[in-house]
Amino acid sequence: MTKIKSFHDVKVIFTSRAYAINLILQKYHVTDGGVIEVKLMSDAELDFALKHF
C-alpha cells in the first residue's frame, strides 16, 4: 500500500512487488509516497479480510 502524504485521504493499493511500486513512483515523480509492505496472507486470513468488504 502506498500513502500519498500530501493528500491524507488518498491511498493507492498495488498488488505488486515493492521494486515495481518504487519504479511507478519514480516514473510519475511521486516524492511524498511511502511504501508499506504487507506479508503474504494465508487463505484463511484472506477470507477473514474479505468479510469486512
C-alpha positions as CSV (number, residue, x, y, z in Angstrom):
1,M,0.0,0.0,0.0
2,T,1.2,3.5,-0.7
3,K,0.0,6.5,1.1
4,I,0.4,9.9,-0.6
5,K,1.4,12.1,2.3
6,S,0.3,15.4,0.7
7,F,-3.2,14.1,0.4
8,H,-4.1,12.4,3.6
9,D,-7.3,10.8,2.3
10,V,-5.7,9.2,-0.7
11,K,-4.3,5.7,-0.6
12,V,-3.2,3.7,-3.5
13,I,-3.1,-0.1,-3.2
14,F,-0.8,-2.0,-5.5
15,T,-0.6,-5.8,-5.7
16,S,3.0,-6.0,-7.0
17,R,6.5,-6.3,-5.8
18,A,8.0,-3.4,-3.9
19,Y,10.6,-2.6,-6.5
20,A,7.8,-2.3,-9.2
21,I,5.9,0.1,-7.0
22,N,9.1,2.2,-6.5
23,L,9.6,2.3,-10.3
24,I,6.0,3.6,-10.7
25,L,6.5,6.2,-8.0
26,Q,9.7,7.4,-9.7
27,K,8.2,7.4,-13.2
28,Y,5.3,9.7,-12.1
29,H,7.6,11.8,-9.8
30,V,5.7,11.0,-6.6
31,T,8.1,12.1,-3.9
32,D,5.9,12.0,-0.9
33,G,4.7,8.4,-1.2
34,G,5.6,5.7,1.3
35,V,5.5,2.0,0.5
36,I,4.1,-0.2,3.2
37,E,5.0,-3.9,2.6
38,V,2.4,-6.4,3.8
39,K,3.4,-10.0,4.3
40,L,1.6,-12.7,2.3
41,M,-1.7,-13.8,3.8
42,S,-3.0,-17.3,4.1
43,D,-6.3,-18.3,2.5
44,A,-8.0,-18.2,6.0
45,E,-6.7,-14.6,6.6
46,L,-7.8,-13.5,3.1
47,D,-11.3,-15.0,3.7
48,F,-11.5,-13.1,7.1
49,A,-10.4,-9.8,5.4
50,L,-12.9,-10.3,2.6
51,K,-15.8,-10.4,5.2
52,H,-15.1,-6.8,6.0
53,F,-15.7,-5.5,2.5
